[in-house]
């Protein structure tokens, strides 16, 4: 593979950690990659943020700590929502954005219901045994492509989390607190790729709707569910390699 001078920064989803990206990174030998642990996760379980703006500042600090001045940003699910919010602040070094099964944000009228929904889950993560909550978490519709064995395997993989830390991050970054960034996507000149799994019906439909709305995104669909990079790391790595090595339009201030 040809080395790209602009590194990839990768953000995992809720309950994940930087290690989730290891199979993808291994397949991207020759491309500089930085997989970060989100606040409340992995090595950053003790880190807390109060909301999306503070998460944006946290990411800016992480990039500065690693001396990353220019970068391409990849985010999955929650990591994608944080990446999108970060991008909406027009950080000087961001060259391109790739979002995997991500939500652009709810209209204001739907946010209160989502806050209640996420608070119920946060309370369970905070007070109930983690194995019990995880067993129910992976029965949500968004994970419908997983069979029983895959659900059990995924739940076991997440037992290293701390329930209160997950609850704090879920409250701080609830979809009910996220600005609706679809209008920003309609105006931005930043190159944005949006990847969905066609068996993740909710998020695939969201991506298709953004295209219909005239958002400035390039929509790519893979045959898979919600967590594409975990289910097919080699395929996802090839997609990233092509993204890195294709010419992009220049970003003008």
N, C-alpha and C positions, 0 to 999 in steps of 0.2 A: 504494500500500500504506500501511497505517496503521503508524506507527512504534510499536514496543513499547519501553517504558521499561527493560525488562530485556534486556541484550544477550545474543547468542548467542556461546558459546565453542566452537570447532570443533577436534577433534583427528583428524588423519589416521592412516593405517595404516602398517605397516612398509614401508620403502622410499619412502614418500611425503614430501610436505612441505606447507607451508601453501598453496602455489599450487594444490594439487589442488582446493581449495574455491572458487577464483576464479569459475568459471562459476555456481556456486550462489549465491555472494554477490552477483554482478552481477544475478542474477534476483531477489534479495531487497532491491532498492533501497528504502531507507526503514527498514530494520531494522539496528541496530548489530551488526556481526559482528566477532569476533576469531578469526582462524585462527592457531593456534600451530604452530611447528616443534617436534616432539618432540625429546628428547635424541638425539643421534647423527644428526640429519636436518636438511636445509636449512641455515639459518643457525646451527643449534645442533649441527653435526656434531662439534664439539669437546667438547660437554657429555656427561658420563657420569652414570648413576645405577646404584646397586648392586642395586636391586630395586623392588618395587611401593611400599613405604613411602617410599622416597626419591623415587620418581616422584611420589607424592602431594605430598610437600613441595615438589618442584620446581614442580608446578602451582600450589600455593598461593602460592609466591613470584612466579610469572608473573602471576597475577591481581592480587596486591598491587602489582607494578610498574606495571600498567596501571590502577590505581585502580578495579578491578572489584569492587564490594562485593556485588552481587546479579547472578545470571546463570543462564541455562539452558545446559546442557552437552550437546554433541553429539559422539559418538565413533564412529569406523568401525574395525572389526576390532581391531587392537592399540590404537588410540586409544579404542575402546569399552571394552576391558578395563581400560585405565588410568582411564577416566572412571568405570567401575563401581566400581573399587577406591576412587577418590577419594570417590565418593558414599557408600560404606559407612562412611566416617569422619564422616558427617553434618556437612559444612562448613556454617557458618551461612548463607552467602549463596546456596547452591544452591537454585534454585526448582523445577527439573524436569530430567529426564534423558531423552535420546533416543539409543538405541544401534542402530547399523546393522551387521547380520551380525556379531554379537559372541558371544563364548563366556563363559558364567558361571563357568567353572572346573571342573577335573576332580576326581572323588573321589580320595582319597589313593592308592588302590591303582593308579591309572593314571598317576601323575605321573612315576615313574622312567622309564617307557618314553618319555614325552614329552620329558623332559630329554635323553635320549639322542638322540632324533629331532632336536631343535633344536640340540644340540651338533654333530651331523653337518653341518647347514646352516651353523652359525656358523663351523665350521672351513673350509668351502668359501668362504664370504664373506671370510674372513680371508686365505686363501692362494691362491685361484685367480683368474684374470682375471674381472672383474665381468661382462662380456658372456656368458661361458660359464655362469656360475652363474645369471644372470637368465634365460637361455634355458631352463634346467631348472626354475627356480622357477615360471615361468608355465605349466609343463606339469603342475603339481599338480592333483589332482582338483577343488579348490575353484575353479579357474579354467577348468573344463571348458566353460563357455559361450563362451569366447573362441575365435575362429578363428585361423588362422595369421597373418593380417595384423594382427589385434588384439593377438596375443601379441607380435609383433615391435614393434609401435608402443608397447606398454606397456613392454617391455624397454628400448627406446631412451629412453623418457621417464625411466627410472630410472638412467641412466648417470652422472648427477651425484653419486650416492652414493659414499661411501668404504667399501670392503669391511670394514676393521677396525672402523669406527664402527657399521656395521650388525650385525656379529658381536657387539660388546659389548652393544648394546641387545637383541639376540635372546637372548643368554645371561641378561641381567638380568631380562628380562620374559617368559621362557619360560612357556608355559602350564603347564609342570610346576612352576613356582614360584608360580603364582597360587592364592590361596585359593578354595575353592568357595563362591561367593556366592549360590547358589540359595536357601539358607536365609534369607539376608538379604532376598532379593527376596520371600520369602513373608511377611515381617514389616514391611517398610518402608511408610511412609505417603507417601514421596516419589513424586510422579507420574512413572512410568517408561513410556516408549513404546519398543517393541522392533520394529525394522523388519528384515524378511528378504526376500531375493529367492527366489521360488519355483523358480528354476532353479539356485540354490545349495542342493543337496539336503541337504548336511550341516548348514548353519547354519539353514536353514528348519525342518528337523526338530528342531533344538535349541530353537528358539523355540516350536514347537508343544508340545514336551515340557514346557517351563517353564509354559505355560498349563495343561496337564493336571495338573501338580504343584500348581497353585493359587497360583503366584507372582502378586504384585500388579503385573502389567504389562499394558499394552494392546498387543497384537500386531497389527502392520500388515504385510501382504504385498504386495510389488510384483512385477510380471512382469519379472524380471531375474536377474542372477547375483550375484556376490559384491560387486563395487564398483558399487553402485547410483548413488551420487551422481556418479560419473564417466561411467557409461554413459547416464544420463538426468538431467542436471542440472536441467532445467526442471521435470520431474516431481518430483524430490526437493525442489527449492525450493518448489514448491506445497505439498508435504507439510509442510515446515518452517513455511511461512507459516500454514497451518491450525493447526498445533501451537501456534505462538506466539499466535495470535489466539483460540483457543478458551479458554473459562473452565476453570481448573483448580481442583481441591479445595485448600483451604487446608492448609498444612503446620503441624501443631501440635507444639510441643516436648513 
